[in-house]
Amino acid sequence: MDDDRYLTVDGPAEAASRERSSKFLAYIYPVRTEGEIRERLDALRKRYYDATHHCYAWRLGPHGETFRANDDGEPSGTAGKPILGQMLSAGITDCLVAVVRYFGGTKLGVPGLIAAYRESAAAAIAAARIVERTVDREIRVRFPYVAMNDIMRVVKEEQPRIGEQTFDNLCTMRLTIRESRAGRLAERLEKAGGSIGDDTTTPGREAAGKKL
């Protein structure tokens, strides 16, 4: 997959299962920030206040560069890590997977716990709609009115999304394009008479035709 493409989920999904009297409720949510993650986890803890464990894993960033796994009192490595492993297997990021457990009175043992949390996470992921998205870069270009035709020719050929525009003696445009094409666009705009201001990287739109 290109460096500026990544997989995520486009909405929440859930799955439920039982293992030797223990009940497992698995949830997956699209998230963009650690603040969103805290809100989702707080809501689950409040909703299932009487559950035995609220275990989870999450990944953030186009390459999942920020991540965390939490066992919430289960034996170390038996819950959060298997959940995270399923996210890695699916190649998804910018999402949270949480598994709520109600203990049923029979201990599952380490292998049993690992399998139960792994399968619960896999079921939630399977229930979700996975989409491919792009990492986009926003470019702000300034140019004199006399350079308008040359600038617009570049815009037409490179086909960025056009945002805010002002046209006067000094014109400005905000353009958004895939990260992998941003350098070429900026270079061509400068050659056409524009000057490039500060640009920012943002999570992009769903890639056309990429619903997995």
C-alpha positions as CSV (number, residue, x, y, z in Angstrom):
1,M,0.0,0.0,0.0
2,D,1.2,3.5,-0.8
3,D,2.7,5.5,2.1
4,D,-0.2,8.0,1.9
5,R,-3.0,5.3,2.0
6,Y,-4.2,3.5,5.1
7,L,-7.1,1.3,6.3
8,T,-9.6,2.2,9.0
9,V,-13.3,1.7,9.8
10,D,-16.0,4.1,8.8
11,G,-18.2,3.5,11.8
12,P,-18.8,1.6,15.0
13,A,-19.5,-2.2,15.1
14,E,-19.9,-4.8,17.7
15,A,-20.0,-8.5,18.4
16,A,-20.8,-10.8,21.3
17,S,-19.7,-14.3,22.3
18,R,-19.6,-16.7,25.3
19,E,-16.8,-18.9,26.5
20,R,-17.4,-21.3,29.3
21,S,-20.0,-19.0,30.9
22,S,-18.0,-15.8,30.5
23,K,-19.6,-13.2,28.3
24,F,-17.5,-11.1,25.9
25,L,-18.8,-7.9,24.3
26,A,-16.5,-6.5,21.7
27,Y,-16.7,-3.0,20.2
28,I,-14.8,-1.2,17.5
29,Y,-14.8,2.6,16.9
30,P,-13.1,4.9,14.5
31,V,-11.1,7.5,16.4
32,R,-8.7,10.3,15.6
33,T,-7.4,11.4,19.0
34,E,-6.6,10.1,22.4
35,G,-9.3,12.3,23.7
36,E,-11.9,10.5,21.6
37,I,-10.5,7.2,22.9
38,R,-10.9,8.3,26.5
39,E,-14.5,9.3,25.8
40,R,-15.3,6.0,24.2
41,L,-13.7,4.0,27.1
42,D,-15.4,6.1,29.7
43,A,-18.8,5.5,28.1
44,L,-18.2,1.8,28.0
45,R,-17.2,1.7,31.6
46,K,-20.2,3.7,32.6
47,R,-22.6,1.5,30.5
48,Y,-21.0,-1.8,31.7
49,Y,-20.1,-0.6,35.2
50,D,-20.7,-4.1,36.6
51,A,-18.4,-5.9,34.1
52,T,-15.3,-7.7,35.4
53,H,-12.9,-6.3,32.8
54,H,-12.8,-3.6,30.1
55,C,-9.8,-4.5,28.0
56,Y,-8.8,-2.6,24.9
57,A,-6.2,-1.7,22.2
58,W,-5.9,1.2,19.9
59,R,-3.8,2.6,17.0
60,L,-3.5,6.1,15.7
61,G,-1.8,7.6,12.7
62,P,-1.6,6.5,9.1
63,H,0.9,3.9,9.9
64,G,-0.4,3.1,13.4
65,E,2.7,4.8,14.9
66,T,0.9,5.5,18.2
67,F,-0.7,2.6,19.9
68,R,-1.6,1.1,23.3
69,A,-2.9,-2.2,24.7
70,N,-4.4,-2.7,28.1
71,D,-5.3,-5.9,30.0
72,D,-7.4,-4.2,32.7
73,G,-6.5,-6.7,35.4
74,E,-6.4,-9.8,33.2
75,P,-3.1,-11.7,33.3
76,S,-0.4,-9.7,31.5
77,G,-0.5,-10.2,27.7
78,T,-3.8,-12.1,27.6
79,A,-6.2,-9.4,26.5
80,G,-4.8,-6.1,25.2
81,K,-2.1,-7.8,23.2
82,P,-4.3,-10.3,21.4
83,I,-6.8,-7.4,20.6
84,L,-3.9,-5.3,19.2
85,G,-2.7,-8.3,17.2
86,Q,-6.0,-8.6,15.4
87,M,-5.9,-4.9,14.5
88,L,-2.4,-5.4,13.1
89,S,-3.5,-8.5,11.1
90,A,-6.4,-6.5,9.6
91,G,-4.0,-3.6,8.9
92,I,-6.3,-1.0,10.4
93,T,-5.5,2.2,12.3
94,D,-7.3,5.2,13.7
95,C,-9.5,2.9,15.6
96,L,-10.2,1.5,19.1
97,V,-11.2,-2.1,19.9
98,A,-12.6,-2.7,23.4
99,V,-13.7,-6.0,24.8
100,V,-15.9,-6.1,27.9
101,R,-15.9,-9.3,29.9
102,Y,-18.4,-10.6,32.4
103,F,-16.7,-13.4,34.4
104,G,-18.9,-16.5,34.4
105,G,-17.3,-18.4,37.3
106,T,-15.0,-20.7,35.3
107,K,-11.4,-19.7,34.8
108,L,-10.2,-19.9,31.2
109,G,-6.5,-20.0,31.8
110,V,-3.9,-18.1,29.9
111,P,-4.4,-19.8,26.5
112,G,-8.1,-19.6,26.9
113,L,-8.1,-15.9,27.7
114,I,-5.8,-15.2,24.7
115,A,-8.1,-17.1,22.4
116,A,-11.2,-15.5,23.8
117,Y,-10.0,-11.9,23.5
118,R,-8.4,-12.6,20.1
119,E,-11.6,-14.1,18.7
120,S,-13.8,-11.3,20.2
121,A,-11.7,-8.6,18.6
122,A,-11.6,-10.4,15.3
123,A,-15.4,-10.7,15.3
124,A,-15.9,-6.9,16.0
125,I,-13.4,-6.1,13.2
126,A,-15.2,-8.5,10.8
127,A,-18.5,-6.7,11.6
128,A,-17.1,-3.3,10.7
129,R,-16.8,-1.8,7.3
130,I,-13.2,-1.3,6.5
131,V,-12.3,1.6,4.1
132,E,-9.1,2.8,2.5
133,R,-8.3,6.5,3.0
134,T,-5.6,8.8,1.9
135,V,-3.3,11.2,3.8
136,D,-3.8,14.6,2.3
137,R,-1.8,17.8,2.4
138,E,-3.3,21.3,2.3
139,I,-1.3,23.9,0.3
140,R,-1.9,27.6,0.4
141,V,-0.7,29.5,-2.7
142,R,-0.5,33.2,-3.3
143,F,0.0,34.7,-6.7
144,P,-0.4,38.0,-8.6
145,Y,-3.5,38.3,-10.7
146,V,-1.4,38.3,-13.9
147,A,-0.3,34.8,-13.1
148,M,-3.9,33.6,-12.8
149,N,-4.0,31.7,-16.1
150,D,-0.8,29.8,-15.5
151,I,-1.8,28.9,-11.9
152,M,-5.2,27.7,-13.0
153,R,-3.7,25.6,-15.7
154,V,-1.6,23.8,-13.1
155,V,-4.7,23.3,-10.9
156,K,-6.7,21.9,-13.7
157,E,-3.9,19.4,-14.6
158,E,-3.1,18.3,-11.0
159,Q,-6.7,18.3,-9.9
160,P,-6.4,19.1,-6.2
161,R,-9.6,19.9,-4.2
162,I,-10.1,23.7,-4.2
163,G,-11.0,25.4,-0.9
164,E,-11.1,29.0,0.1
165,Q,-10.2,31.4,-2.7
166,T,-9.7,35.2,-3.0
167,F,-9.1,37.1,-6.2
168,D,-7.6,40.6,-6.2
169,N,-4.3,42.1,-7.2
170,L,-2.9,39.4,-4.9
171,C,-4.8,36.2,-5.1
172,T,-4.9,33.2,-2.7
173,M,-6.1,29.7,-2.9
174,R,-6.2,26.7,-0.5
175,L,-5.7,23.4,-2.3
176,T,-5.8,19.9,-0.9
177,I,-4.1,16.9,-2.5
178,R,-2.7,13.5,-1.7
179,E,0.5,13.6,0.2
180,S,2.4,11.8,-2.5
181,R,1.4,14.4,-5.1
182,A,1.9,17.5,-2.9
183,G,5.5,18.1,-3.7
184,R,5.0,18.1,-7.5
185,L,1.9,20.4,-7.1
186,A,3.9,22.9,-5.0
187,E,6.8,22.9,-7.4
188,R,4.6,23.5,-10.4
189,L,2.7,26.3,-8.7
190,E,5.9,28.1,-7.8
191,K,7.2,27.8,-11.4
192,A,3.8,29.3,-12.5
193,G,4.4,32.4,-10.4
194,G,2.9,31.4,-7.0
195,S,4.4,31.4,-3.6
196,I,3.6,28.6,-1.1
197,G,2.6,29.3,2.4
198,D,2.4,27.0,5.4
199,D,0.8,23.6,4.6
200,T,-0.6,21.0,6.8
201,T,-1.1,17.2,6.7
202,T,-4.6,15.9,7.4
203,P,-6.4,12.6,7.3
204,G,-8.0,12.4,3.9
205,R,-11.1,11.2,2.3
206,E,-12.1,7.7,1.5
207,A,-10.3,6.5,-1.6
208,A,-12.6,6.0,-4.5
209,G,-13.7,2.4,-5.0
210,K,-11.9,1.2,-1.9
211,K,-14.5,-0.3,0.4
212,L,-13.1,-3.5,1.8
